[in-house]
Amino acid sequence: MRTRKPVDDRQEFIVQRGRLVRTVHTTRGGTYRHRCSLDAFQAVCRFIEEHAAEGVTCEMIWHGVPEVPCTPAAVAVAFLKERGCLVVEHRRCYPTSQVFFEDALVEFHALTETAD
């Protein structure tokens, strides 16, 4: 079962102008934002789905999906963990369902629907 409780309450996600935006609140009171386009998100999700059995690390994604820069890939992974689409075991991320790609896109588009 998926949880909607934030994995890390210092971060939040929104979709703005078609991009997934991760905002992190630092311990010093500041914030920073990183973005991930839908195309980059889909590429990361495809790679994860293709390697579901062995699990993936961010480094594997960075090398396996070279057209997606490291930061957008990390945003995608953080969002997928937050939404319960990925679980971490022994430093590898594994999909939580047999229809991972579809679930990931549902979560992305559901967040789009909640945007102002």
VMD Tcl script that draws the C-alpha trace (Angstrom):
set ca {
  {0.00 0.00 0.00}
  {1.29 3.44 -0.85}
  {1.70 6.11 1.72}
  {1.21 9.83 1.15}
  {3.21 10.76 4.25}
  {6.39 12.51 3.12}
  {9.53 10.40 3.32}
  {11.42 13.55 4.20}
  {9.36 16.46 5.54}
  {12.05 18.91 4.42}
  {11.14 18.38 0.77}
  {8.03 18.94 -1.29}
  {7.08 18.36 -4.90}
  {4.92 20.30 -7.32}
  {4.49 20.30 -11.08}
  {5.10 23.73 -12.54}
  {4.96 24.46 -16.27}
  {5.08 20.73 -17.02}
  {8.17 20.09 -14.89}
  {8.47 18.23 -11.63}
  {9.93 20.66 -9.08}
  {11.55 19.45 -5.86}
  {11.91 22.10 -3.17}
  {14.15 21.28 -0.24}
  {14.10 23.28 2.98}
  {17.59 23.39 4.46}
  {18.38 23.23 8.15}
  {19.64 26.81 7.95}
  {16.23 28.08 6.88}
  {16.90 28.43 3.16}
  {15.48 26.53 0.24}
  {16.66 25.26 -3.09}
  {14.78 23.91 -6.09}
  {15.64 21.39 -8.77}
  {13.53 20.40 -11.76}
  {12.87 17.37 -13.94}
  {11.04 17.46 -17.27}
  {8.40 14.89 -18.16}
  {10.69 13.47 -20.87}
  {13.52 13.01 -18.37}
  {11.11 11.52 -15.83}
  {9.84 9.00 -18.39}
  {13.39 8.03 -19.41}
  {14.35 7.40 -15.79}
  {11.18 5.37 -15.21}
  {11.80 3.24 -18.30}
  {15.33 2.48 -17.13}
  {14.12 1.54 -13.65}
  {11.44 -0.73 -15.09}
  {13.95 -2.43 -17.41}
  {16.23 -3.16 -14.42}
  {13.53 -3.92 -11.85}
  {14.79 -7.39 -10.98}
  {18.29 -6.30 -9.96}
  {17.29 -2.89 -8.62}
  {19.00 0.37 -9.51}
  {21.17 3.01 -7.93}
  {21.36 6.66 -8.94}
  {24.80 6.02 -10.38}
  {23.38 3.25 -12.60}
  {20.70 5.66 -13.82}
  {23.27 8.37 -14.52}
  {25.29 5.97 -16.68}
  {22.33 4.12 -18.17}
  {20.37 7.22 -19.17}
  {23.12 9.63 -20.25}
  {20.69 12.03 -21.92}
  {19.26 12.89 -18.47}
  {21.54 15.00 -16.27}
  {22.24 13.78 -12.74}
  {20.10 16.35 -10.94}
  {16.83 15.72 -12.84}
  {17.40 11.97 -12.42}
  {17.81 12.44 -8.67}
  {14.62 14.54 -8.55}
  {12.72 11.76 -10.32}
  {14.04 9.11 -7.92}
  {13.23 11.22 -4.85}
  {9.68 11.77 -6.11}
  {9.20 8.07 -6.86}
  {10.35 7.17 -3.35}
  {8.10 9.85 -1.86}
  {5.07 8.49 -3.73}
  {5.77 4.90 -2.76}
  {6.64 3.75 -6.29}
  {10.17 2.78 -5.22}
  {11.46 1.09 -2.13}
  {15.11 1.05 -1.08}
  {16.74 -2.21 -0.03}
  {20.49 -2.51 0.47}
  {21.11 0.81 -1.33}
  {19.17 -0.22 -4.44}
  {15.79 1.03 -5.53}
  {13.14 -1.49 -6.51}
  {9.71 -0.84 -8.03}
  {6.79 -1.59 -5.74}
  {4.48 -2.85 -8.48}
  {4.46 -4.87 -11.67}
  {3.20 -1.83 -13.59}
  {5.82 0.59 -12.33}
  {6.00 2.85 -15.40}
  {2.23 3.38 -15.45}
  {2.09 3.95 -11.69}
  {4.90 6.51 -11.90}
  {3.12 8.45 -14.66}
  {-0.14 8.35 -12.73}
  {1.65 9.94 -9.77}
  {3.25 12.61 -11.97}
  {-0.05 13.49 -13.63}
  {-1.98 13.36 -10.36}
  {0.40 15.96 -8.99}
  {-0.12 18.00 -12.17}
  {-3.86 18.01 -11.46}
  {-3.30 19.49 -8.01}
  {-1.21 22.38 -9.38}
  {-2.71 25.84 -9.13}
}
mol new
graphics top color blue
foreach p $ca { graphics top sphere $p radius 0.5 }
foreach p [lrange $ca 0 end-1] q [lrange $ca 1 end] { graphics top cylinder $p $q radius 0.2 }
display resetview
